Amino acid sequence: MVSENRSKFLTERHKHTMALDQSALLALLADLKLTHVTDRIRLATETLYQELIDAEATAHIGADRFERNTDRTTQRNGTRSRLLSTTAGDLNLKIPKLRQGSFFPALLEQRRRVDQALFAVVMEAYLHGVSTRKVDDLVKALGADTGISKSEVSRICADLDGEVAAFRDLGETGYPYVFLDATYCKARVNHRVISQAMVVAIGVASDGRREVLGFDVGDSENEVFWTGFLRSLRARGLDGVKLVISDAHTGLKKAISTVFQGASWQRCRVHFMRNVLSIVPRASQEVVASMIRTIFAQPDAKHVQAQFDEVVRVLTPSHPKVAQMLQDAREDILAFCGFPPKHWRQIWSTNPIERVNKEIKRRTDVVGVFPNPAALLRLAGAVLVEQHDEWEAGSRRYLSEASMRQLDALNVALTDADASTLTGVIHIPELTAA
């Protein structure tokens, strides 16, 4: 009897599934009838790709959408868009996101966009006669030295520019932490090779995930350029910023204070340490660096403040310039104290964005000199879009959701009086001048 019921259930479920499939086919047929003949192949291909992606996601999860199954490993959590260029045309696909774990269809190549961008940049340089020996070698390695049309390169560039522009035009809200930095690459401008600033903004959203917020290319990191860039982020919907992390570039600092009024600024402790050690004799650098690092090894904000005072006190007789630098930068390098201690290691430096910049440099160094700033933006933008997709698809958050919720309730108020009453400060022996 049980066997008969199970058989009946499976039969009914099979009929229901077939009915759904038939309904989907009829809907597709209706769409094809309303579509111009030249676009029918693209639409049919897009439907096929989407069905294959959904089928792979179902197999990965262990259950279909809304299906109750003991083999289910996780649940779907919306989708993210992905544009795939094919000979049938551009396909607008939806890749399922998961509540736990990550999923990326084997049908698509995660690094395809970056490879296309590199190819486009190399070909553009080659066709415009501004290629270097490095570019010439790349052309041969890509097997394109036998000839490629300008129209084909223009088409690839236009497709990539569309993807990068679409990404840059997307706006999200609620990013408590924003990291800003720049890296420099060379490009030809008015027949001269000029160093161009590739600026990048990365944000940590309210759920703890990292995202690439925006990027741009400019002649320099002056206040006008940074202000325009940051205002473009605000115009796209960037809001809820509580802490901006960057180096102490004068133009950037002024732009941050102008655009993100009400937000705190954290001076990157790594950059600050480099500045300090630049005025310390080599023989004393390790000792001074070790002392400063004790400031950041404290368990809570009050102990950080107290240890800061202790380090300044010890350094004043032997290294007065260093002590003064610390005093002048106190509020800036200790801004992290106003945020959850679990976040400190992730927000007191620009290390997260430095890693992204290294990947940009690794890719751009392959080209050397770009034919124009647009080509630089195209390749670097492709790298950043891929990084954004990887963070979005990944299961690991930069900061936990539980710790992010502490931000709303956090209200830390430190005073010198509080710090002076603390115990447990690491006492440092007096130093003699080097």
DRENGUMI-510741 format. One record per residue (C-alpha): residue in three letters; x, y, z. Coordinates in pm, whole numbers. Layout:
// residues N
[pt ALA; [X; Y; Z]] ...
// end
This chain:
// residues 434
[pt MET; [0; 0; 0]] [pt VAL; [283; 237; 91]] [pt SER; [462; 145; -231]] [pt GLU; [148; 219; -434]] [pt ASN; [100; 557; -266]] [pt ARG; [465; 652; -328]] [pt SER; [436; 546; -692]] [pt LYS; [117; 751; -729]] [pt PHE; [284; 1052; -565]] [pt LEU; [584; 1032; -797]] [pt THR; [356; 999; -1099]] [pt GLU; [154; 1306; -999]] [pt ARG; [474; 1501; -928]] [pt HIS; [614; 1404; -1271]] [pt LYS; [294; 1520; -1439]] [pt HIS; [308; 1850; -1249]] [pt THR; [672; 1903; -1348]] [pt MET; [597; 1828; -1712]] [pt ALA; [307; 2074; -1700]] [pt LEU; [535; 2342; -1568]] [pt ASP; [794; 2267; -1837]] [pt GLN; [527; 2281; -2104]] [pt SER; [401; 2610; -1966]] [pt ALA; [751; 2754; -1977]] [pt LEU; [792; 2638; -2336]] [pt LEU; [462; 2797; -2436]] [pt ALA; [568; 3123; -2270]] [pt LEU; [896; 3111; -2459]] [pt LEU; [714; 3044; -2784]] [pt ALA; [490; 3346; -2722]] [pt ASP; [795; 3563; -2656]] [pt LEU; [962; 3439; -2974]] [pt LYS; [654; 3527; -3180]] [pt LEU; [670; 3883; -3050]] [pt THR; [1044; 3909; -3108]] [pt HIS; [1213; 4021; -3426]] [pt VAL; [1359; 3730; -3619]] [pt THR; [1716; 3856; -3567]] [pt ASP; [1672; 3846; -3188]] [pt ARG; [1503; 3507; -3162]] [pt ILE; [1828; 3311; -3150]] [pt ARG; [1959; 3534; -2872]] [pt LEU; [1638; 3494; -2669]] [pt ALA; [1632; 3116; -2716]] [pt THR; [2000; 3092; -2622]] [pt GLU; [1946; 3308; -2315]] [pt THR; [1659; 3082; -2204]] [pt LEU; [1870; 2770; -2254]] [pt TYR; [2163; 2913; -2059]] [pt GLN; [1934; 3019; -1776]] [pt GLU; [1771; 2677; -1758]] [pt LEU; [2114; 2510; -1739]] [pt ILE; [2227; 2749; -1466]] [pt ASP; [1909; 2687; -1263]] [pt ALA; [1945; 2311; -1309]] [pt GLU; [2307; 2321; -1186]] [pt ALA; [2200; 2533; -887]] [pt THR; [1928; 2280; -802]] [pt ALA; [2181; 1997; -814]] [pt HIS; [2423; 2201; -600]] [pt ILE; [2157; 2275; -338]] [pt GLY; [2003; 1928; -347]] [pt ALA; [1649; 2055; -398]] [pt ASP; [1444; 2257; -642]] [pt ARG; [1294; 2596; -561]] [pt PHE; [1033; 2569; -280]] [pt GLU; [1094; 2193; -260]] [pt ARG; [1114; 2027; 81]] [pt ASN; [1384; 1767; 70]] [pt THR; [1610; 1601; 328]] [pt ASP; [1900; 1634; 81]] [pt ARG; [1871; 2014; 76]] [pt THR; [2196; 2180; 194]] [pt THR; [2094; 2547; 185]] [pt GLN; [1834; 2791; 48]] [pt ARG; [1835; 3035; -239]] [pt ASN; [1877; 3401; -148]] [pt GLY; [1787; 3600; -457]] [pt THR; [2000; 3635; -769]] [pt ARG; [2274; 3853; -912]] [pt SER; [2290; 3967; -1274]] [pt ARG; [2563; 3857; -1513]] [pt LEU; [2603; 3971; -1873]] [pt LEU; [2749; 3706; -2104]] [pt SER; [2864; 3800; -2454]] [pt THR; [2815; 3521; -2709]] [pt THR; [2795; 3488; -3086]] [pt ALA; [2418; 3489; -3044]] [pt GLY; [2434; 3826; -2869]] [pt ASP; [2453; 3953; -2511]] [pt LEU; [2271; 3727; -2267]] [pt ASN; [2127; 3871; -1945]] [pt LEU; [2158; 3586; -1696]] [pt LYS; [2061; 3551; -1330]] [pt ILE; [2297; 3357; -1104]] [pt PRO; [2132; 3225; -785]] [pt LYS; [2277; 3343; -453]] [pt LEU; [2275; 3112; -150]] [pt ARG; [2218; 3176; 221]] [pt GLN; [2515; 2955; 309]] [pt GLY; [2805; 2870; 81]] [pt SER; [2866; 2998; -270]] [pt PHE; [2764; 2900; -620]] [pt PHE; [2901; 2988; -961]] [pt PRO; [2789; 2792; -1269]] [pt ALA; [3052; 2586; -1445]] [pt LEU; [2897; 2706; -1771]] [pt LEU; [3048; 3051; -1718]] [pt GLU; [3411; 3151; -1677]] [pt GLN; [3472; 3374; -1374]] [pt ARG; [3776; 3543; -1522]] [pt ARG; [3648; 3585; -1875]] [pt ARG; [3579; 3958; -1838]] [pt VAL; [3934; 4038; -1725]] [pt ASP; [4083; 3832; -2007]] [pt GLN; [3864; 4015; -2258]] [pt ALA; [3971; 4349; -2115]] [pt LEU; [4339; 4260; -2139]] [pt PHE; [4290; 4147; -2498]] [pt ALA; [4105; 4468; -2584]] [pt VAL; [4373; 4691; -2433]] [pt VAL; [4655; 4508; -2609]] [pt MET; [4477; 4514; -2943]] [pt GLU; [4390; 4882; -2908]] [pt ALA; [4752; 4970; -2842]] [pt TYR; [4864; 4753; -3131]] [pt LEU; [4620; 4903; -3381]] [pt HIS; [4699; 5262; -3281]] [pt GLY; [5070; 5211; -3330]] [pt VAL; [5162; 5297; -2970]] [pt SER; [5259; 4946; -2866]] [pt THR; [5576; 4877; -2675]] [pt ARG; [5792; 4566; -2700]] [pt LYS; [5591; 4421; -2411]] [pt VAL; [5267; 4475; -2602]] [pt ASP; [5413; 4332; -2922]] [pt ASP; [5509; 4015; -2734]] [pt LEU; [5158; 3992; -2591]] [pt VAL; [5003; 4028; -2937]] [pt LYS; [5206; 3730; -3058]] [pt ALA; [5126; 3530; -2745]] [pt LEU; [4756; 3591; -2802]] [pt GLY; [4792; 3472; -3159]] [pt ALA; [4660; 3799; -3298]] [pt ASP; [4965; 3913; -3494]] [pt THR; [4811; 3775; -3812]] [pt GLY; [4556; 4055; -3810]] [pt ILE; [4243; 4182; -3637]] [pt SER; [3999; 4445; -3756]] [pt LYS; [3956; 4780; -3586]] [pt SER; [3581; 4725; -3585]] [pt GLU; [3624; 4402; -3389]] [pt VAL; [3841; 4572; -3127]] [pt SER; [3593; 4862; -3109]] [pt ARG; [3309; 4617; -3053]] [pt ILE; [3494; 4441; -2769]] [pt CYS; [3583; 4776; -2612]] [pt ALA; [3224; 4899; -2637]] [pt ASP; [3091; 4581; -2475]] [pt LEU; [3341; 4606; -2189]] [pt ASP; [3277; 4977; -2142]] [pt GLY; [2907; 4901; -2116]] [pt GLU; [2968; 4644; -1842]] [pt VAL; [3202; 4871; -1648]] [pt ALA; [2967; 5169; -1681]] [pt ALA; [2669; 4961; -1573]] [pt PHE; [2860; 4843; -1268]] [pt ARG; [2973; 5194; -1178]] [pt ASP; [2617; 5324; -1212]] [pt LEU; [2481; 5074; -958]] [pt GLY; [2417; 5230; -620]] [pt GLU; [2361; 5071; -281]] [pt THR; [2305; 5228; 60]] [pt GLY; [2417; 5150; 411]] [pt TYR; [2797; 5122; 413]] [pt PRO; [2931; 5204; 762]] [pt TYR; [3294; 5154; 656]] [pt VAL; [3448; 5296; 338]] [pt PHE; [3810; 5238; 230]] [pt LEU; [3974; 5477; -18]] [pt ASP; [4308; 5449; -195]] [pt ALA; [4481; 5503; -528]] [pt THR; [4743; 5329; -736]] [pt TYR; [4934; 5478; -1027]] [pt CYS; [4966; 5346; -1383]] [pt LYS; [5107; 5497; -1702]] [pt ALA; [4897; 5601; -2000]] [pt ARG; [4942; 5814; -2311]] [pt VAL; [4771; 6153; -2297]] [pt ASN; [4821; 6396; -2587]] [pt HIS; [5112; 6189; -2720]] [pt ARG; [5291; 6193; -2383]] [pt VAL; [5327; 5918; -2125]] [pt ILE; [5170; 6043; -1801]] [pt SER; [5120; 5878; -1464]] [pt GLN; [4748; 5835; -1397]] [pt ALA; [4581; 5786; -1060]] [pt MET; [4345; 5487; -1046]] [pt VAL; [4126; 5558; -743]] [pt VAL; [3917; 5286; -578]] [pt ALA; [3646; 5287; -312]] [pt ILE; [3554; 4971; -122]] [pt GLY; [3272; 4954; 130]] [pt VAL; [3162; 4716; 402]] [pt ALA; [2784; 4690; 389]] [pt SER; [2557; 4668; 692]] [pt ASP; [2553; 4287; 662]] [pt GLY; [2935; 4270; 680]] [pt ARG; [3003; 4198; 313]] [pt ARG; [3266; 4383; 114]] [pt GLU; [3173; 4550; -213]] [pt VAL; [3353; 4762; -471]] [pt LEU; [3168; 5093; -457]] [pt GLY; [3338; 5273; -743]] [pt PHE; [3655; 5358; -931]] [pt ASP; [3787; 5621; -1169]] [pt VAL; [4101; 5748; -1343]] [pt GLY; [4243; 6098; -1305]] [pt ASP; [4558; 6299; -1364]] [pt SER; [4633; 6335; -993]] [pt GLU; [4498; 6287; -641]] [pt ASN; [4416; 6653; -587]] [pt GLU; [4123; 6774; -381]] [pt VAL; [3907; 6859; -682]] [pt PHE; [3937; 6511; -832]] [pt TRP; [3876; 6328; -503]] [pt THR; [3581; 6553; -418]] [pt GLY; [3421; 6487; -756]] [pt PHE; [3474; 6113; -717]] [pt LEU; [3328; 6098; -366]] [pt ARG; [3032; 6311; -465]] [pt SER; [2961; 6072; -750]] [pt LEU; [2942; 5792; -493]] [pt ARG; [2698; 5993; -283]] [pt ALA; [2492; 6072; -592]] [pt ARG; [2461; 5700; -663]] [pt GLY; [2313; 5644; -318]] [pt LEU; [2611; 5582; -88]] [pt ASP; [2488; 5658; 262]] [pt GLY; [2525; 5553; 624]] [pt VAL; [2902; 5610; 626]] [pt LYS; [3040; 5613; 980]] [pt LEU; [3414; 5569; 921]] [pt VAL; [3636; 5643; 621]] [pt ILE; [3976; 5474; 613]] [pt SER; [4257; 5615; 397]] [pt ASP; [4609; 5755; 400]] [pt ALA; [4678; 6117; 491]] [pt HIS; [4698; 6261; 140]] [pt THR; [4607; 6629; 176]] [pt GLY; [4362; 6641; -116]] [pt LEU; [4189; 6323; -4]] [pt LYS; [4155; 6442; 357]] [pt LYS; [3990; 6766; 249]] [pt ALA; [3756; 6584; 11]] [pt ILE; [3649; 6340; 286]] [pt SER; [3572; 6623; 529]] [pt THR; [3370; 6799; 258]] [pt VAL; [3165; 6506; 127]] [pt PHE; [3131; 6282; 434]] [pt GLN; [3046; 6537; 701]] [pt GLY; [2961; 6364; 1028]] [pt ALA; [3172; 6056; 955]] [pt SER; [3496; 5977; 1138]] [pt TRP; [3828; 5945; 957]] [pt GLN; [4077; 5668; 1034]] [pt ARG; [4430; 5738; 921]] [pt CYS; [4587; 5416; 798]] [pt ARG; [4822; 5296; 1073]] [pt VAL; [5050; 5126; 817]] [pt HIS; [5103; 5448; 622]] [pt PHE; [5148; 5640; 944]] [pt MET; [5415; 5397; 1065]] [pt ARG; [5606; 5445; 739]] [pt ASN; [5596; 5820; 788]] [pt VAL; [5724; 5786; 1145]] [pt LEU; [6010; 5553; 1057]] [pt SER; [6123; 5785; 779]] [pt ILE; [6252; 6028; 1046]] [pt VAL; [6396; 5762; 1280]] [pt PRO; [6760; 5645; 1249]] [pt ARG; [6780; 5293; 1108]] [pt ALA; [6933; 5155; 1428]] [pt SER; [6629; 5263; 1631]] [pt GLN; [6351; 5185; 1384]] [pt GLU; [6263; 4838; 1514]] [pt VAL; [6250; 4955; 1878]] [pt VAL; [6031; 5256; 1796]] [pt ALA; [5802; 5049; 1573]] [pt SER; [5761; 4785; 1845]] [pt MET; [5667; 5050; 2100]] [pt ILE; [5405; 5206; 1872]] [pt ARG; [5259; 4863; 1796]] [pt THR; [5182; 4813; 2167]] [pt ILE; [4920; 5087; 2132]] [pt PHE; [4723; 4865; 1895]] [pt ALA; [4760; 4552; 2109]] [pt GLN; [4522; 4667; 2384]] [pt PRO; [4189; 4495; 2462]] [pt ASP; [3965; 4802; 2476]] [pt ALA; [3950; 5172; 2393]] [pt LYS; [4046; 5299; 2738]] [pt HIS; [4362; 5088; 2746]] [pt VAL; [4448; 5203; 2392]] [pt GLN; [4431; 5566; 2504]] [pt ALA; [4635; 5499; 2817]] [pt GLN; [4901; 5308; 2628]] [pt PHE; [4921; 5587; 2373]] [pt ASP; [5005; 5831; 2655]] [pt GLU; [5267; 5591; 2791]] [pt VAL; [5438; 5553; 2453]] [pt VAL; [5445; 5930; 2398]] [pt ARG; [5589; 5982; 2747]] [pt VAL; [5873; 5735; 2686]] [pt LEU; [5953; 5860; 2335]] [pt THR; [5958; 6231; 2421]] [pt PRO; [6314; 6246; 2568]] [pt SER; [6484; 6032; 2302]] [pt HIS; [6267; 6091; 1991]] [pt PRO; [6077; 6418; 2041]] [pt LYS; [5980; 6445; 1672]] [pt VAL; [5817; 6103; 1680]] [pt ALA; [5636; 6189; 2005]] [pt GLN; [5506; 6508; 1844]] [pt MET; [5392; 6320; 1532]] [pt LEU; [5197; 6083; 1754]] [pt GLN; [5037; 6368; 1947]] [pt ASP; [4940; 6551; 1627]] [pt ALA; [4784; 6237; 1477]] [pt ARG; [4622; 6105; 1794]] [pt GLU; [4257; 6149; 1695]] [pt ASP; [4319; 6026; 1342]] [pt ILE; [4509; 5704; 1413]] [pt LEU; [4288; 5614; 1712]] [pt ALA; [3952; 5675; 1541]] [pt PHE; [3894; 5298; 1534]] [pt CYS; [3844; 5308; 1913]] [pt GLY; [3491; 5438; 1864]] [pt PHE; [3386; 5113; 1695]] [pt PRO; [3344; 4750; 1805]] [pt PRO; [3676; 4592; 1913]] [pt LYS; [3602; 4293; 1689]] [pt HIS; [3631; 4528; 1391]] [pt TRP; [3956; 4697; 1486]] [pt ARG; [4198; 4479; 1290]] [pt GLN; [3986; 4520; 978]] [pt ILE; [3935; 4897; 997]] [pt TRP; [4257; 5052; 1131]] [pt SER; [4441; 5029; 799]] [pt THR; [4378; 5024; 425]] [pt ASN; [4516; 4670; 390]] [pt PRO; [4190; 4536; 236]] [pt ILE; [4210; 4782; -52]] [pt GLU; [4589; 4744; -82]] [pt ARG; [4536; 4380; -179]] [pt VAL; [4295; 4487; -452]] [pt ASN; [4545; 4745; -577]] [pt LYS; [4812; 4474; -599]] [pt GLU; [4584; 4273; -827]] [pt ILE; [4525; 4580; -1043]] [pt LYS; [4900; 4641; -1065]] [pt ARG; [4964; 4276; -1149]] [pt ARG; [4726; 4303; -1443]] [pt THR; [4825; 4649; -1561]] [pt ASP; [5199; 4575; -1540]] [pt VAL; [5142; 4320; -1816]] [pt VAL; [5057; 4608; -2050]] [pt GLY; [5305; 4865; -1921]] [pt VAL; [5194; 5186; -2094]] [pt PHE; [4824; 5214; -2182]] [pt PRO; [4722; 5375; -2513]] [pt ASN; [4486; 5612; -2328]] [pt PRO; [4321; 5658; -1985]] [pt ALA; [4002; 5489; -2108]] [pt ALA; [4197; 5170; -2177]] [pt LEU; [4338; 5180; -1823]] [pt LEU; [3990; 5225; -1678]] [pt ARG; [3864; 4937; -1893]] [pt LEU; [4118; 4683; -1770]] [pt ALA; [4131; 4798; -1406]] [pt GLY; [3753; 4824; -1402]] [pt ALA; [3721; 4467; -1528]] [pt VAL; [3950; 4347; -1248]] [pt LEU; [3740; 4531; -990]] [pt VAL; [3409; 4405; -1129]] [pt GLU; [3542; 4049; -1106]] [pt GLN; [3656; 4110; -749]] [pt HIS; [3313; 4249; -663]] [pt ASP; [3146; 3939; -809]] [pt GLU; [3375; 3707; -613]] [pt TRP; [3299; 3883; -285]] [pt GLU; [2928; 3873; -362]] [pt ALA; [2931; 3503; -449]] [pt GLY; [3151; 3403; -156]] [pt SER; [3008; 3268; 168]] [pt ARG; [3255; 3440; 400]] [pt ARG; [3175; 3789; 523]] [pt TYR; [3445; 4046; 596]] [pt LEU; [3276; 4127; 928]] [pt SER; [3015; 3912; 1101]] [pt GLU; [2651; 4022; 1100]] [pt ALA; [2640; 4001; 1479]] [pt SER; [2931; 4241; 1519]] [pt MET; [2784; 4477; 1259]] [pt ARG; [2467; 4505; 1467]] [pt GLN; [2675; 4641; 1753]] [pt LEU; [2741; 4957; 1551]] [pt ASP; [2389; 5089; 1599]] [pt ALA; [2401; 5052; 1976]] [pt LEU; [2759; 5159; 2024]] [pt ASN; [2814; 5486; 2210]] [pt VAL; [3170; 5510; 2334]] [pt ALA; [3283; 5830; 2509]] [pt LEU; [3646; 5836; 2620]] [pt THR; [3805; 6116; 2819]] [pt ASP; [4157; 6172; 2942]] [pt ALA; [4023; 6136; 3295]] [pt ASP; [3892; 5789; 3214]] [pt ALA; [4225; 5685; 3067]] [pt SER; [4424; 5814; 3362]] [pt THR; [4238; 5592; 3607]] [pt LEU; [4319; 5272; 3424]] [pt THR; [4545; 4994; 3541]] [pt GLY; [4716; 4729; 3333]] [pt VAL; [4911; 4971; 3114]] [pt ILE; [5226; 4828; 2959]] [pt HIS; [5509; 5030; 3112]] [pt ILE; [5800; 5086; 2877]] [pt PRO; [6154; 5152; 3000]] [pt GLU; [6308; 5489; 2925]] [pt LEU; [6500; 5516; 2597]] [pt THR; [6821; 5699; 2527]] [pt ALA; [6861; 5903; 2214]] [pt ALA; [7010; 5711; 1922]] 
// end
